[in-house]
Amino acid sequence: MTLGVVRPAMGHSVSALSRLSRLAPLDKVAEAALIEAMARPQHFRPRRDLMVEGRDIASPNLILSGWAARVRILLDGRRQFLNFLLPGDVVGLYHHQRPLAPTSIITLTEVTTCTPPAWGTNPSLDEAYGVAHALDEAFLLAQIARLGRMNAMERIGDLMLELQERLTMSDLTHGPSFELPITQETLADALGLTAVHVNRMLQAARRAGDLIWSSRSITIPDPKMLARKVGRVPIRVSGS
């Protein structure tokens, strides 16, 4: 895809464009509409609500930069992160009247979003939205399988591989490494483990040469080997 002239102020918005263009080829009209939408960003600080479970969705959001997550909070305060939301993800784009948020969405880092062009305004953009929605469902199903059938090490390895695949589509990986701007406590809440157990598993993964957690980044020295260990097959939702 040729992005054409990208406004300098867009910054990391290019990552969102890269991902959408890889989901479906975007024509010039779609690119122009996205660039225009991205020129009207909204900025959120960490630990802010993008959507609140059960409340009206005022408008959909296209994440331009930063990390957010779908979360379900139990009555006693325990959290279950259902999946992470990354640059290029579209949330709240439903096709029925007055949609309500099925879960809360919170920012984990500083996050920039914009209101994406509406569904039905461009066929190539609609195709990208459709594939994005299918992937979103697939990631949630993968999370169910992780929590239901995988042991602690498999859960961590499978999630790290998924994040690497997703960030690669947004040009946000650096060789075998990528930024991971979340705490081990957040990771524990995503994987149904304790933070102490996550720490032990990450140390074991480092000793085995599978994962290297360093400050705010993760390195997967040999993704193919790790995928064989945890039995991961990359998610596919389209035959194209």
VEXVEX-139137 format. One record per residue (C-alpha): residue number from 1; residue in three letters; x, y, z. Coordinates in pm, 1 decimal. Example, Ala and Ser with C-alpha at 12.3 -4.5 7.8 and 13.67 -1.06 7.14 Angstrom:
2
PT  pos  code      east     north        up
PT    1   ala    1230.0    -450.0     780.0
PT    2   ser    1367.0    -106.0     714.0
//
This chain:
240
PT  pos  code      east     north        up
PT    1   met       0.0       0.0       0.0
PT    2   thr     109.5     353.7     -69.9
PT    3   leu       8.5     583.9     209.5
PT    4   gly      62.5     893.6      -0.3
PT    5   val     137.8    1214.6     181.8
PT    6   val     104.0    1153.4     555.0
PT    7   arg      73.4    1462.7     768.5
PT    8   pro     368.9    1493.5    1008.0
PT    9   ala     133.3    1549.9    1301.6
PT   10   met      -6.3    1199.7    1258.0
PT   11   gly     294.7    1039.8    1426.4
PT   12   his     213.3     685.3    1535.6
PT   13   ser    -112.7     695.4    1341.1
PT   14   val      87.0     540.3    1057.4
PT   15   ser      87.5     216.7    1261.7
PT   16   ala    -291.3     206.1    1251.6
PT   17   leu    -290.7     271.2     878.3
PT   18   ser     -36.0      -4.4     825.9
PT   19   arg    -249.3    -259.0    1009.2
PT   20   leu    -574.6    -171.7     833.5
PT   21   ser    -404.4    -181.2     494.1
PT   22   arg    -273.8    -530.1     567.7
PT   23   leu    -619.9    -652.1     660.1
PT   24   ala    -756.0    -543.4     320.5
PT   25   pro    -614.8    -336.9      33.5
PT   26   leu    -730.4      21.0      81.0
PT   27   asp    -799.3     243.8    -217.0
PT   28   lys    -699.0     608.9    -223.9
PT   29   val   -1042.9     726.5    -115.7
PT   30   ala   -1026.0     503.9     193.6
PT   31   glu    -674.4     621.8     274.7
PT   32   ala    -778.8     985.2     243.2
PT   33   ala   -1082.4     929.1     467.5
PT   34   leu    -867.8     761.8     733.0
PT   35   ile    -603.3    1033.9     722.6
PT   36   glu    -874.5    1297.8     760.1
PT   37   ala   -1021.4    1112.2    1060.0
PT   38   met    -679.0    1072.8    1219.2
PT   39   ala    -625.6    1448.5    1196.0
PT   40   arg    -890.3    1481.8    1472.0
PT   41   pro    -736.5    1269.8    1749.9
PT   42   gln    -849.5    1225.8    2107.0
PT   43   his    -594.9    1172.4    2383.4
PT   44   phe    -643.6     967.5    2698.8
PT   45   arg    -421.6     925.2    3001.8
PT   46   pro    -356.4     579.9    3152.2
PT   47   arg    -635.3     416.0    3354.2
PT   48   arg    -915.4     603.7    3180.9
PT   49   asp   -1238.4     451.4    3048.3
PT   50   leu   -1287.7     439.5    2673.0
PT   51   met   -1612.7     249.7    2720.3
PT   52   val   -1807.1     138.3    3025.7
PT   53   glu   -1987.9    -194.0    3036.8
PT   54   gly   -2361.7    -157.3    2986.8
PT   55   arg   -2350.0     206.8    2879.6
PT   56   asp   -2425.7     355.9    2540.4
PT   57   ile   -2141.3     363.1    2291.8
PT   58   ala   -2127.4     725.2    2183.0
PT   59   ser   -1903.7     648.8    1884.6
PT   60   pro   -1657.4     382.8    1772.9
PT   61   asn   -1285.4     430.2    1828.4
PT   62   leu    -984.8     353.0    1612.9
PT   63   ile    -678.1     317.3    1833.0
PT   64   leu    -390.0     516.8    1685.0
PT   65   ser    -128.4     468.2    1956.7
PT   66   gly     -93.9     315.0    2299.0
PT   67   trp    -242.4       7.8    2466.2
PT   68   ala    -591.5     -48.3    2603.5
PT   69   ala    -778.1    -358.4    2717.3
PT   70   arg   -1121.2    -506.4    2751.8
PT   71   val   -1179.5    -581.4    3118.2
PT   72   arg   -1444.2    -741.7    3335.6
PT   73   ile   -1431.0    -641.6    3703.2
PT   74   leu   -1590.2    -876.5    3956.6
PT   75   leu   -1783.2    -766.0    4264.8
PT   76   asp   -1485.4    -825.4    4494.7
PT   77   gly   -1255.1    -615.0    4277.3
PT   78   arg   -1079.2    -894.7    4092.5
PT   79   arg   -1009.4    -816.6    3726.9
PT   80   gln   -1007.3   -1029.7    3416.3
PT   81   phe    -849.8    -869.8    3112.7
PT   82   leu   -1024.6   -1028.4    2816.7
PT   83   asn    -785.9    -906.8    2548.9
PT   84   phe    -545.8    -626.5    2471.9
PT   85   leu    -624.8    -354.1    2218.5
PT   86   leu    -340.5    -220.7    2006.1
PT   87   pro    -284.0      43.5    1735.1
PT   88   gly    -506.8     -29.7    1437.5
PT   89   asp    -779.9    -197.4    1641.6
PT   90   val   -1134.6     -69.3    1594.2
PT   91   val   -1371.5     -92.3    1891.2
PT   92   gly   -1738.8     -14.4    1926.7
PT   93   leu   -1820.2     -39.4    1554.9
PT   94   tyr   -2159.0    -211.5    1564.1
PT   95   his   -2442.2    -212.5    1311.5
PT   96   his   -2751.9    -204.0    1531.6
PT   97   gln   -2930.4      89.3    1689.3
PT   98   arg   -2803.2     228.5    2022.9
PT   99   pro   -2533.7     -30.7    2094.0
PT  100   leu   -2424.7     -84.8    2453.1
PT  101   ala   -2069.3    -169.5    2556.0
PT  102   pro   -2047.5    -546.2    2627.1
PT  103   thr   -1739.0    -487.6    2845.6
PT  104   ser   -1547.0    -193.0    2981.1
PT  105   ile   -1240.3     -76.2    2789.7
PT  106   ile    -965.8      97.2    2985.2
PT  107   thr    -640.1     256.6    2878.1
PT  108   leu    -323.8      88.8    3004.2
PT  109   thr     -90.3     357.3    2870.0
PT  110   glu    -141.5     697.5    2715.2
PT  111   val    -374.2     627.5    2424.5
PT  112   thr    -467.5     825.7    2116.1
PT  113   thr    -784.1     741.6    1925.5
PT  114   cys   -1000.7     889.3    1654.6
PT  115   thr   -1352.0     829.5    1528.3
PT  116   pro   -1305.3     613.0    1218.0
PT  117   pro   -1496.0     669.7     894.1
PT  118   ala   -1843.7     522.5     916.7
PT  119   trp   -1927.0     173.5     797.7
PT  120   gly   -2074.9     178.6     447.6
PT  121   thr   -1884.1     478.0     316.4
PT  122   asn   -1617.1     282.1     126.7
PT  123   pro   -1608.6     -85.9      15.7
PT  124   ser   -1236.4    -139.3      74.9
PT  125   leu   -1260.6      13.6     421.4
PT  126   asp   -1566.6    -200.3     499.2
PT  127   glu   -1362.6    -508.8     407.1
PT  128   ala   -1085.3    -402.2     646.5
PT  129   tyr   -1343.8    -345.2     920.6
PT  130   gly   -1493.4    -688.5     852.0
PT  131   val   -1158.7    -867.1     877.9
PT  132   ala   -1072.7    -666.3    1190.1
PT  133   his   -1398.6    -776.3    1352.2
PT  134   ala   -1330.8   -1141.1    1262.5
PT  135   leu    -980.8   -1117.9    1411.3
PT  136   asp   -1117.0    -955.6    1725.2
PT  137   glu   -1351.0   -1250.4    1772.1
PT  138   ala   -1066.6   -1494.7    1703.2
PT  139   phe    -845.4   -1330.3    1967.4
PT  140   leu   -1124.1   -1359.9    2224.5
PT  141   leu   -1171.3   -1729.0    2137.5
PT  142   ala    -795.8   -1780.3    2170.8
PT  143   gln    -813.5   -1624.1    2516.8
PT  144   ile   -1085.9   -1871.4    2616.9
PT  145   ala    -864.7   -2160.2    2503.1
PT  146   arg    -565.0   -2018.4    2691.9
PT  147   leu    -754.2   -1983.3    3016.7
PT  148   gly    -941.2   -2311.2    2981.9
PT  149   arg    -679.7   -2559.8    2867.0
PT  150   met    -323.8   -2425.4    2880.9
PT  151   asn     -80.4   -2439.8    3168.9
PT  152   ala      89.8   -2124.1    3295.7
PT  153   met     393.6   -2142.8    3068.3
PT  154   glu     180.0   -2216.0    2762.4
PT  155   arg     -48.9   -1923.1    2841.5
PT  156   ile     241.2   -1680.2    2861.3
PT  157   gly     414.4   -1810.3    2549.5
PT  158   asp      95.1   -1819.2    2342.8
PT  159   leu      -2.9   -1464.5    2440.2
PT  160   met     344.6   -1326.2    2368.6
PT  161   leu     341.1   -1486.4    2023.6
PT  162   glu      -3.7   -1341.6    1955.3
PT  163   leu     109.6    -993.8    2057.4
PT  164   gln     418.6   -1022.0    1837.9
PT  165   glu     205.8   -1122.7    1537.6
PT  166   arg     -38.1    -839.1    1595.4
PT  167   leu     227.7    -572.7    1649.1
PT  168   thr     413.2    -687.7    1338.6
PT  169   met     105.2    -595.8    1135.0
PT  170   ser     135.3    -241.8    1271.0
PT  171   asp     513.0    -221.3    1211.4
PT  172   leu     569.6    -201.2    1587.7
PT  173   thr     820.2    -482.4    1630.8
PT  174   his    1198.2    -451.2    1622.5
PT  175   gly    1336.5    -780.5    1497.8
PT  176   pro    1252.4   -1038.4    1765.7
PT  177   ser    1158.0    -768.9    2018.9
PT  178   phe     861.4    -543.6    2088.6
PT  179   glu     756.7    -298.9    2355.7
PT  180   leu     541.4    -446.0    2631.2
PT  181   pro     422.4    -145.6    2835.9
PT  182   ile     229.8    -343.8    3096.3
PT  183   thr     314.9    -474.1    3441.0
PT  184   gln     346.2    -835.5    3543.7
PT  185   glu      36.7    -778.4    3757.0
PT  186   thr    -160.8    -679.4    3446.4
PT  187   leu     -26.3    -983.4    3264.8
PT  188   ala    -136.5   -1198.5    3557.9
PT  189   asp    -488.5   -1051.5    3540.5
PT  190   ala    -499.0   -1135.3    3170.0
PT  191   leu    -384.8   -1494.2    3218.4
PT  192   gly    -572.0   -1591.9    3533.8
PT  193   leu    -250.2   -1627.7    3733.9
PT  194   thr     -89.8   -1453.9    4029.1
PT  195   ala     181.0   -1195.6    3970.3
PT  196   val     423.6   -1412.4    4169.0
PT  197   his     356.1   -1712.0    3945.2
PT  198   val     396.0   -1499.6    3632.0
PT  199   asn     733.1   -1381.4    3758.7
PT  200   arg     847.5   -1739.0    3821.8
PT  201   met     734.2   -1849.6    3475.7
PT  202   leu     911.2   -1556.2    3307.1
PT  203   gln    1233.0   -1644.4    3488.0
PT  204   ala    1196.4   -2007.0    3377.4
PT  205   ala    1128.5   -1892.9    3018.4
PT  206   arg    1442.8   -1679.8    3026.1
PT  207   arg    1651.3   -1975.0    3146.8
PT  208   ala    1504.6   -2189.0    2868.1
PT  209   gly    1584.0   -1921.5    2608.1
PT  210   asp    1217.3   -1879.2    2514.9
PT  211   leu    1141.0   -1525.8    2636.9
PT  212   ile    1344.1   -1233.3    2765.3
PT  213   trp    1149.6    -970.7    2961.1
PT  214   ser    1357.7    -656.9    2994.6
PT  215   ser    1206.3    -345.8    3151.0
PT  216   arg     924.2    -250.8    2910.8
PT  217   ser    1003.8    -488.3    2627.0
PT  218   ile     995.3    -856.7    2543.3
PT  219   thr    1223.9   -1054.0    2314.0
PT  220   ile    1132.6   -1388.5    2159.1
PT  221   pro    1466.1   -1526.5    2034.6
PT  222   asp    1308.5   -1809.7    1832.1
PT  223   pro     933.1   -1764.6    1771.8
PT  224   lys     901.6   -2084.6    1568.2
PT  225   met    1056.4   -2292.5    1844.2
PT  226   leu     832.0   -2130.1    2106.6
PT  227   ala     525.1   -2187.9    1886.4
PT  228   arg     611.9   -2558.7    1865.6
PT  229   lys     649.4   -2576.6    2243.3
PT  230   val     309.5   -2422.4    2316.7
PT  231   gly     131.9   -2567.0    2012.0
PT  232   arg      42.8   -2231.3    1863.6
PT  233   val     -89.8   -2194.0    1510.6
PT  234   pro    -119.8   -1834.4    1382.2
PT  235   ile    -478.4   -1713.8    1361.2
PT  236   arg    -629.5   -1686.5    1012.7
PT  237   val    -976.6   -1552.2     938.1
PT  238   ser    -958.4   -1495.7     562.7
PT  239   gly    -866.6   -1715.8     269.0
PT  240   ser    -715.9   -1427.7      73.9
//
